[in-house]
C-alpha cells in the first residue's frame, strides 16, 4: 500500500513540473524556475518582514525582455490607449531598449533592434507591467491578475490588487525576495541575490561567479559590455540566485506589488545605481506611473490550485492502479 508520505512526494513533484512548463501566449516564451519550500521563514536579518511565501510558485528566470514586450505591444496596442509604449524605448544608445513604433493610430506596428531584443525592457511603469501580466493570463490588458478597467493614474493603479485565482502576475515583494535571497538548503538568507554574502563584482569574463551589472564610481570598463548600460538577460550565467534566477541584482530595477506610502515597490538595483541597491536590506519605491530608463520588471506564475490538485490526484490514482495490477 502506498504511504501518505510517498503520495505527498509525488504530488509535490507534479506541482513542480507544472510550474516548470508554465503556459504563455504563443507569441513568446517566458522561462521560469520553480520556487518550492512553502512556508519558509521570514528573513530575520531585516526584522522578519520579508521573504515568506506560503505556496509553491514559479518566477521568471530572467527580466522581461524588449523582445517579449514588443510581442505584447503588437498584440494589444494597435492604438495604445493606455500608453504602454514610451517614445524613449526607441533609443538605441546606451540607455534605450530599441523598440520603435511605425504606422498610425489603430494600426501601430512595433519592432525591436536585434542587438537589444534580449536585453531587459525599460521605460515601463508599474501599470504597464500589470497589463503585461494580464495579457499573459487572458490575452487582454484590463482583466486577469488585475482588474484595471482603464486605470492609469497613480491613485487608481495603487488601489488595484492581485485577484484571487490569478496565475501570471507581477511578482509580489515576498515572491521576489524569496527567489533572490532564500537558500532552501540552509533555511537562511543570503545578503546578495548572487548566492553570496560577499559583495559581487562587475566582471563579465569572471567564470567564478558572484558578479552583477551595477554602477561603479571607477568603472573599468563602463558600460560593461561596451555598447549598452544594460546587459543581455542572464549574461552573468555563473551568478544565479539560490533558485536559479538571474539579474535580480543590477541590470534594471524591478517593480513589485508592494505599496509603500503613495508608491509602488522596487527591488534589486540597476546599472545606474551603486552596489548599495543590491542587498536584501535595501528597499526602494517610486510613483507607479514613472517610466524610466532604469525600470523594468519580472513576472511570477502561481498555478490554479484546482488544476494542480486534480492532476496530482489523477496521477496518484494511476500509480495505485498500476501497483495493484502488478500484484
MISE-830550 format. One record per residue (C-alpha): x, y, z; residue number from 1. Coordinates in Angstrom, 2 decimals, padded with zeros to 5 digits, always signed. Layout:
BEGIN
      px      py      pz pado
       X       Y       Z  NUM
...
//
This chain:
BEGIN
      px      py      pz pado
 +000.00 +000.00 +000.00    1
 +001.31 +003.48 -000.89    2
 +002.22 +005.58 +002.14    3
 +000.85 +009.08 +002.67    4
 +004.41 +010.44 +002.60    5
 +005.00 +008.85 -000.80    6
 +001.76 +010.31 -002.17    7
 +002.69 +013.76 -000.94    8
 +006.11 +013.45 -002.55    9
 +004.53 +012.54 -005.89   10
 +002.07 +015.43 -005.61   11
 +004.92 +017.86 -004.95   12
 +006.82 +016.54 -007.96   13
 +003.75 +017.01 -010.17   14
 +003.34 +020.59 -008.94   15
 +006.99 +021.34 -009.66   16
 +006.59 +020.00 -013.20   17
 +003.55 +022.18 -013.79   18
 +005.46 +025.23 -012.67   19
 +008.34 +024.48 -014.99   20
 +006.02 +024.27 -018.01   21
 +004.09 +027.47 -017.39   22
 +001.80 +028.38 -020.30   23
 +002.09 +031.76 -022.01   24
 +000.81 +033.34 -025.23   25
 +002.15 +031.59 -028.34   26
 +003.94 +034.76 -029.40   27
 +006.53 +034.49 -026.60   28
 +008.16 +032.09 -024.18   29
 +008.63 +033.02 -020.53   30
 +011.29 +030.84 -018.96   31
 +010.56 +030.22 -015.29   32
 +012.15 +028.43 -012.37   33
 +010.15 +026.68 -009.63   34
 +010.28 +028.09 -006.11   35
 +009.19 +025.48 -003.60   36
 +009.67 +025.22 +000.17   37
 +006.31 +026.84 +001.01   38
 +006.06 +028.30 +004.48   39
 +009.74 +029.22 +004.63   40
 +010.73 +031.56 +007.49   41
 +010.94 +035.31 +007.02   42
 +014.37 +036.90 +006.91   43
 +015.42 +037.72 +010.50   44
 +018.21 +040.00 +009.25   45
 +015.62 +042.50 +008.02   46
 +013.33 +042.35 +011.05   47
 +011.35 +039.28 +009.97   48
 +009.50 +041.37 +007.40   49
 +010.15 +039.77 +004.02   50
 +010.65 +036.53 +002.16   51
 +007.99 +034.16 +003.49   52
 +005.73 +032.63 +000.82   53
 +003.19 +030.02 +001.87   54
 +002.62 +028.48 -001.55   55
 +004.65 +026.99 -004.36   56
 +005.10 +029.20 -007.42   57
 +007.45 +029.87 -010.27   58
 +009.23 +033.08 -011.22   59
 +010.74 +034.46 -014.38   60
 +014.26 +033.17 -014.78   61
 +015.07 +036.49 -016.41   62
 +013.69 +040.02 -016.51   63
 +011.05 +040.62 -019.18   64
 +012.96 +041.46 -022.36   65
 +012.49 +044.09 -025.04   66
 +011.61 +041.32 -027.48   67
 +008.87 +039.92 -025.24   68
 +007.45 +043.38 -024.60   69
 +007.45 +044.10 -028.35   70
 +005.30 +040.99 -028.91   71
 +002.93 +042.28 -026.21   72
 +002.66 +045.69 -027.88   73
 +001.93 +044.17 -031.27   74
 -000.81 +042.04 -029.70   75
 -002.62 +044.70 -027.67   76
 -001.55 +048.20 -028.68   77
 -002.50 +048.99 -032.28   78
 -003.94 +052.21 -030.85   79
 -002.29 +052.19 -027.38   80
 -004.94 +053.95 -025.26   81
 -003.09 +053.15 -022.03   82
 +000.31 +054.49 -023.03   83
 +002.08 +051.13 -022.98   84
 +004.70 +052.50 -025.37   85
 +007.14 +055.22 -024.37   86
 +008.94 +057.06 -027.19   87
 +012.23 +056.76 -025.32   88
 +012.05 +053.00 -025.84   89
 +013.18 +053.70 -029.41   90
 +016.59 +054.86 -028.22   91
 +019.41 +052.61 -029.36   92
 +022.12 +054.41 -027.42   93
 +023.42 +053.22 -024.05   94
 +020.07 +053.90 -022.34   95
 +017.45 +052.57 -024.77   96
 +015.82 +049.20 -025.42   97
 +015.40 +049.70 -029.17   98
 +011.61 +049.32 -029.57   99
 +010.29 +051.50 -032.41  100
 +006.72 +052.22 -033.46  101
 +005.53 +052.82 -037.00  102
 +002.14 +053.32 -038.65  103
 -000.76 +055.37 -037.38  104
 -003.31 +055.20 -034.56  105
 -005.28 +051.99 -034.88  106
 -002.60 +050.21 -036.91  107
 +000.62 +050.73 -034.98  108
 +003.37 +048.16 -035.58  109
 +006.31 +047.64 -033.19  110
 +009.79 +046.31 -033.93  111
 +012.89 +045.85 -031.79  112
 +016.56 +046.28 -032.66  113
 +018.30 +042.87 -032.99  114
 +021.07 +043.72 -030.52  115
 +018.53 +044.78 -027.87  116
 +015.90 +042.05 -028.23  117
 +017.29 +040.03 -025.31  118
 +018.08 +042.93 -023.01  119
 +015.51 +043.99 -020.40  120
 +012.70 +046.26 -021.46  121
 +012.85 +049.64 -019.73  122
 +010.76 +052.83 -019.68  123
 +007.85 +050.78 -018.30  124
 +005.54 +051.85 -015.48  125
 +004.09 +049.54 -012.86  126
 +000.75 +049.81 -014.67  127
 +002.44 +048.66 -017.90  128
 +003.85 +045.67 -016.05  129
 +000.42 +044.74 -014.67  130
 -001.11 +044.90 -018.15  131
 +001.66 +042.66 -019.50  132
 +000.85 +040.11 -016.76  133
 -002.86 +040.30 -017.61  134
 -002.02 +039.61 -021.24  135
 -000.06 +036.51 -020.26  136
 -003.11 +035.19 -018.45  137
 -006.04 +036.31 -020.62  138
 -004.68 +037.77 -023.85  139
 -006.11 +041.16 -022.88  140
 -004.86 +044.05 -020.74  141
 -007.67 +045.06 -018.38  142
 -008.55 +041.78 -016.69  143
 -006.73 +038.71 -015.41  144
 -004.40 +039.03 -012.46  145
 -005.56 +042.63 -012.04  146
 -008.92 +044.28 -012.73  147
 -007.70 +047.59 -014.15  148
 -010.71 +048.86 -016.11  149
 -008.73 +051.69 -017.66  150
 -006.83 +052.69 -014.52  151
 -003.83 +054.88 -015.37  152
 -003.49 +057.45 -012.56  153
 -001.18 +056.73 -009.65  154
 -004.06 +056.58 -007.17  155
 -006.16 +054.25 -009.33  156
 -003.24 +051.91 -010.06  157
 -002.22 +051.73 -006.41  158
 -005.78 +050.72 -005.46  159
 -005.61 +047.62 -007.69  160
 -004.57 +044.36 -006.01  161
 -003.97 +040.86 -007.35  162
 -007.19 +038.94 -007.92  163
 -007.90 +035.61 -006.25  164
 -007.04 +032.80 -008.65  165
 -004.52 +034.91 -010.60  166
 -001.87 +032.88 -012.37  167
 +000.59 +035.24 -014.11  168
 +001.36 +038.40 -012.14  169
 +003.99 +040.99 -011.44  170
 +005.95 +039.50 -008.56  171
 +004.85 +040.24 -005.04  172
 +007.64 +041.62 -002.89  173
 +007.87 +038.34 -000.95  174
 +007.91 +036.24 -004.14  175
 +010.71 +038.39 -005.48  176
 +012.65 +038.44 -002.19  177
 +012.46 +034.70 -001.60  178
 +013.65 +033.83 -005.11  179
 +016.51 +036.31 -004.81  180
 +017.90 +035.63 -001.35  181
 +016.49 +032.49 +000.33  182
 +018.72 +029.41 +000.48  183
 +016.49 +026.33 +000.95  184
 +019.50 +024.14 +001.72  185
 +020.20 +026.06 +004.93  186
 +016.79 +027.72 +005.58  187
 +018.60 +031.04 +005.69  188
 +019.04 +034.13 +003.54  189
 +021.95 +035.45 +001.53  190
 +022.71 +039.16 +001.56  191
 +023.07 +039.35 -002.22  192
 +020.95 +037.73 -004.98  193
 +024.02 +036.01 -006.42  194
 +024.01 +033.26 -003.74  195
 +026.59 +035.16 -001.74  196
 +027.10 +037.23 +001.39  197
 +030.07 +038.91 -000.29  198
 +029.54 +041.94 -002.50  199
 +029.55 +040.95 -006.18  200
 +031.98 +042.25 -008.75  201
 +031.21 +043.54 -012.26  202
 +033.33 +041.27 -014.45  203
 +031.55 +039.52 -017.34  204
 +034.65 +037.42 -018.00  205
 +034.86 +036.10 -014.44  206
 +033.75 +032.45 -014.62  207
 +033.95 +032.02 -010.84  208
 +030.62 +033.82 -010.37  209
 +029.28 +036.48 -007.99  210
 +029.07 +039.35 -010.48  211
 +026.31 +041.77 -011.44  212
 +025.59 +044.83 -013.58  213
 +025.63 +047.92 -011.35  214
 +027.30 +051.33 -011.44  215
 +030.82 +051.75 -010.10  216
 +032.39 +055.14 -009.39  217
 +035.57 +053.97 -011.09  218
 +034.32 +051.67 -013.87  219
 +036.63 +049.53 -015.89  220
 +035.04 +049.34 -018.42  221
 +031.67 +051.07 -018.39  222
 +029.30 +050.17 -019.94  223
 +030.21 +046.61 -019.00  224
 +029.89 +045.16 -022.50  225
 +030.93 +048.31 -024.36  226
 +027.61 +049.04 -026.13  227
 +024.74 +049.49 -023.67  228
 +024.29 +050.09 -019.97  229
 +022.00 +047.06 -019.68  230
 +023.36 +043.58 -020.32  231
 +021.68 +040.67 -022.08  232
 +019.47 +038.94 -019.53  233
 +021.31 +036.07 -017.87  234
 +024.67 +037.19 -019.24  235
 +026.18 +036.59 -015.80  236
 +025.50 +032.85 -016.11  237
 +027.80 +032.00 -013.21  238
 +025.97 +034.24 -010.76  239
 +022.49 +032.76 -010.18  240
 +020.27 +033.19 -007.16  241
 +019.68 +030.10 -004.99  242
 +016.66 +029.16 -007.12  243
 +018.37 +029.82 -010.44  244
 +017.19 +033.30 -011.43  245
 +019.49 +035.88 -012.98  246
 +019.92 +039.65 -012.70  247
 +017.86 +040.09 -009.56  248
 +020.83 +042.22 -008.61  249
 +021.56 +045.03 -011.07  250
 +020.62 +045.49 -014.73  251
 +017.24 +047.24 -014.12  252
 +015.17 +047.95 -011.04  253
 +012.23 +045.55 -010.92  254
 +008.71 +046.63 -010.00  255
 +006.86 +044.54 -007.39  256
 +003.36 +044.67 -005.92  257
 +004.31 +046.34 -002.63  258
 +002.50 +049.59 -001.88  259
 +004.83 +051.87 +000.07  260
 +003.02 +055.06 +001.02  261
 +001.86 +056.51 -002.31  262
 +004.36 +054.50 -004.35  263
 +004.99 +051.04 -005.80  264
 +007.85 +048.84 -004.67  265
 +011.14 +048.34 -006.50  266
 +013.91 +045.84 -005.76  267
 +017.34 +044.82 -006.96  268
 +019.22 +047.93 -008.05  269
 +020.21 +048.75 -011.61  270
 +023.04 +049.64 -013.97  271
 +022.52 +053.25 -012.90  272
 +022.87 +052.64 -009.15  273
 +025.77 +051.67 -006.95  274
 +026.11 +048.29 -005.29  275
 +024.10 +049.66 -002.35  276
 +020.88 +048.84 -004.22  277
 +021.58 +045.10 -004.46  278
 +021.46 +043.78 -000.86  279
 +018.42 +042.27 +000.82  280
 +018.19 +045.16 +003.26  281
 +017.68 +047.81 +000.54  282
 +014.09 +048.54 -000.44  283
 +013.14 +051.20 -002.99  284
 +009.93 +052.66 -004.42  285
 +008.61 +055.19 -006.93  286
 +005.38 +056.55 -008.36  287
 +003.73 +053.69 -010.27  288
 +003.38 +055.87 -013.40  289
 +007.12 +056.57 -013.66  290
 +008.69 +055.30 -016.90  291
 +012.44 +055.47 -016.52  292
 +015.49 +054.04 -018.28  293
 +016.41 +052.03 -015.18  294
 +012.94 +050.48 -014.54  295
 +011.88 +047.01 -015.68  296
 +010.09 +044.01 -014.17  297
 +009.84 +040.26 -013.74  298
 +006.74 +038.06 -013.59  299
 +005.67 +035.15 -011.41  300
 +003.28 +032.27 -012.04  301
 +001.04 +030.58 -009.48  302
 -000.82 +027.51 -010.81  303
 -004.52 +027.24 -010.14  304
 -004.92 +025.05 -007.02  305
 -007.75 +023.04 -008.54  306
 -005.76 +022.07 -011.64  307
 -002.74 +021.06 -009.59  308
 -004.85 +019.03 -007.19  309
 -006.84 +017.24 -009.89  310
 -003.79 +016.34 -011.93  311
 -001.93 +015.18 -008.83  312
 -004.83 +013.02 -007.70  313
 -005.22 +011.58 -011.17  314
 -001.55 +010.70 -011.36  315
 -001.60 +009.15 -007.88  316
 -004.69 +007.13 -008.83  317
 -002.85 +005.85 -011.90  318
 +000.08 +004.79 -009.70  319
 -002.27 +002.94 -007.35  320
 -003.93 +001.12 -010.22  321
 -000.61 +000.17 -011.73  322
 +000.67 -001.10 -008.40  323
 -002.49 -003.13 -007.88  324
 -002.26 -004.63 -011.36  325
 +001.24 -005.86 -010.61  326
 +000.26 -007.93 -007.59  327
//
